[in-house]
Amino acid sequence: MVMERIAVQALKLLPKNLVSRAFGSVSEVELPPALQGTVNRVFADFAGVDLTESEQEPDAYPSLNAFFTRKLRGDARPVATRDAAQAVSPVDGVLSNFGPIVENTLIQAKGRDYRLVDLVDSGKYRHVFEGGHYATIYLSPRDYHRIHAPVSGDISNVSYIPGHLFPVNSFAVRNIDELFAVNERLISYIDNPKLGKVGVCKVGATCVGRIGVSFHDIETNHRFRRRRELELEEPVAIDHGDELGLFNLGSTVIVLIEHPDFAFDPTLATGQHLKMGQFLGGVE
């Protein structure tokens, strides 16, 4: 317990945003092809990456960041449904928590909660999702790092909320108060005809150099950061499984679903590893 408290204090003192920007810059350095291929393969072995799913061999990626953000083969992630009333996992990762949003509260870990209004940093969206549902999915370094649409619909706006860059591993989730609501967030909002508003909250973390989206040039963790509420002039139409953005290492995505009658697939369980495109649930 004493060592945990010391580790938490050390995390709080670490200049996490600076470290993350530095790591992002280093990861983009391009080495000679033979050496870069070796670096990529060593990382893949260390992290446990399944190389059979990658679009290209590790030697083909000119930097470690290019390998982090690699695409997969076209058939590697079949999408379970195209039904507008149903949702799929937007990422590969561990389903750390999911369920209804009750009294403005989401569960971070056993005995540790946080508020919806703090996560979205908006009273407007707090009221939209209150009484709805959420799913929190953690991506480790071994996982595929691209983020996809959990539902079909129109992307109407994006919120960028600067914040800390604490790690989002199990230790930090157990020990950092309101972790997901104090870390940097980039939230894409999708208007779906059956499920209402669906938020895809991409949470930053230590060594995640930046988070970007596929439909705009907005990015996180620049040197000068400010809160932004981006209203898209033309909504972006997307379907289940379309690419939304990417992480540069690994982090967490929180899916927010407005519809109060959304029901998760009864086979889902906390701690289960999901694949992008896997069925999450829906409404009748």
N, C-alpha and C positions, 0 to 999 in steps of 0.2 A: 504493500500500500504506500509506504514512504517512497519507494523507488518510482512508483507511478506518479506521485505528486511532483517529484523532482523532474520527471520526464515531461509532464504537462507544463511546468513552469519553463523548462528549456524550450519547448515548442512555442510558447507565448513570446519568448525573447528573441527567437530566431527571426531574422529579416526575410520572411517567407516570400514576399512578392519579388524582392531583389534576387533571391536565390532562384526563384522560378523563371524570371526573365533571363538570368544568366544561363540556367540549364537549357532553356529554349534556344538561346543563341548557340551554345556549344553543340546541341543536338542537330543543328542545321549546317554545321561545318561539313564540307565535302572532302573526304579523303581520297587518295588514289583508289581506283576500283577494286583491286585485289585486297587492299587493307580494309576498305569499307565493307566489302563482302564478309570478311572475317569478323569484323566488329558486329555486323548485323546477325551473323550466325551464332556468335557467342552470346549476344543478348537473347536471341530466340531460345537457345538451350537453357540459359539461366532462368528465364521467365516461364518457360514451358509453352512457348508459342507453337501452335499446330501449323507447320509450314505447308502442309498438303492443301490448305484452303486458300493460300495466297494467290493473287493474280499472277505474280512473277516470283522468280527465285530471289533469295535475299541479296545476291550479288548485283541485282539489277537496280537496287535503290541507292541513290547517290549520297544519302546521309542517313543518320540514325532516325531523324525525325520523319524522313520520307518512308522509312520502314515502319515506324510507329503508326503512321497514318495510311498504311497500305490499303488498297482495295482488295476484295476477295474475288474468287472466281464467280462468274455469273450464276452458277447453280449452287453455290455454297450455302445460301440462306433463303430457302423458299419461304414465301410469305403465306401464313396460314389462312388468311381471309381477306377479301376485298369488300366485305359487307360494311356499309356505312355505320351500322349500329354496333359494330364490334371493334376491338382494339387489339393490337399486337405489341410485342416488346420492341422498343425503339433501338435497343442495343444488346450486345452480349454482356452478361454480367450476373452477379448474384442478387437475387431478390431479397433484400435485407429487411424490408417491411412493406406491408400493403394493407389496405382496408378503408373504412369510411373516415371522413373528416368530421369529427364531432366536437362541438364547442370550440371551433377555431384551433384545433389541436391535431398535430401529427406526431407519430411515435418515431423517435430517433433510435433509441435502444431501450432495453428494459430499464424502467425507472427514469428515463430521460426523454422528455418531450420538447417540442418547440411549437411556436405559433404560426399559423398560416399567414397572418397579416405581416409577420416579420419576414417570412420566406419570399413572398411576392412584393413586399415593400409597397403595398398599395391597398388602401381600404376598398377601392373599387373591385379589385380582383379577390380580395378576401371575401366579399359578399357573393361574388360569382361562384366560388368553389366551396363555400361553407355548405355542409350537407352533402357534398360530393364525395369523391374517392381519390385515393392516391396510391402510387406504387413507387418504391425507392429501389433503384438498381445500381449496384456498385461494380465498376469496371476496374479490374486489376491490370497491371502491366502486360499480362499474357493475353488479354482480350483484344478483340477487334475494336478499334477506337473510333470508327465512324458512327454517327448518330442518324437515325432514320425516323420517318413519320410513323407514329403509332396508329394513326387514323387517316382517313381521307378528309378533305375539306379545303378551306382557304386560310392561308397565313395572313393575319390582319395586322399584327404588330409584334414588336420585340421589345423587351425590357432588359436594359443592362444595369446591373446593380453592383458597383464596386464593393470590395470587402477584403477580408483576410484570405490567406491561402493555407489554412491548416491542412494537414493530411486528412484523407477521408477513409483511412483504413479502420479496422475494427477497434484498435486501441484508441484512436482519436474519437471515434463515434461514441465509445463508452465513457470518455473522460472530458470532452470539450462541450461546454454548455451551448445548446442551440447552434451546433456546428454548421448545419446546412443553411441556417438563416443569417450567419455572420460571414461565411465565405462568399467569394465573388460568384455572381450568378448571371447567366444569360438565358432568358426565358422567351421561347417562341410560343405564340398563342395561335391556335388553329380553331376556326369556326367550323363545326361539324353539324350537319342537318339533323342527326339523330341523338348525338351525345352532348350537344351544346358546345361550350367552350372547352378546349383541351389545351392544357399548358404543358410544354416540355421544358423543364427547368434543368439546365446544364450547370452543375456546380463545379467551380474551380477547386484546385488542390495544389499542394506543394509540388513543384517540378512540372506542373502543367503550364508550359510556357504561355499558352493562350488557348482560347476557345473561339472558333469561328463558325459562321453559318454559310450555307451553300448559296443563298439567294441574296446576300448583301455583303458589303465589305466591313461591317461592324465586327470588332474583335475585342477580347478582354485583355487585361493585364498589360496595358501600355504604361509608359512612365507617368504620363499625366492622365488621370482617370476622372470621369465625372458620371453621375447618374444620367442615363438616357432613356427616354421613352420614344421609340421609333414607330411612327404610324406609316405604314406602307401606302404609297399613292395608289398602287394597283395591287390588290390581294394576289398572293401567289398560290395557284391551285396545286395541290399535292395529293398523292394517293398513298395507301398503306405501303410502307417500305421505301418510299422515295427518300433520297438523302437530304438531311436537314443541316448537318454540320459535322464537326469533328473535334476530338480532344487530341492534344499532343502527347499524352502519355496515358493516364488512366484517371478516372474520377467517378462522379455519381450523376445519374439522371433521375429526376423525380417527375413522374407523370401525374398531372392533376386532371381530373375528369369532372365536369360540372354535373352531369345527370345524377340525380339522387338514387335512381333505381339500377344503376350500373352494378352488375354482378361479376365478380372475378371467377375465372375457371376454378371449379372446386378441387381440381388436382394440383393447384399451385400450393407451394409451402415456403415459409420463410427459410432462407438458406439454400434454396434451389438455384442451380445455375441455368439461366435462360439464354436462348439464342435469339438474335435479332429476327423478327418475323414470327416468333412463337406466339400462339394465341394467349391473350390475357383475360378477355371476358367481353361482355356486352350487355345490351338491354333487349328485352323482347320486342 
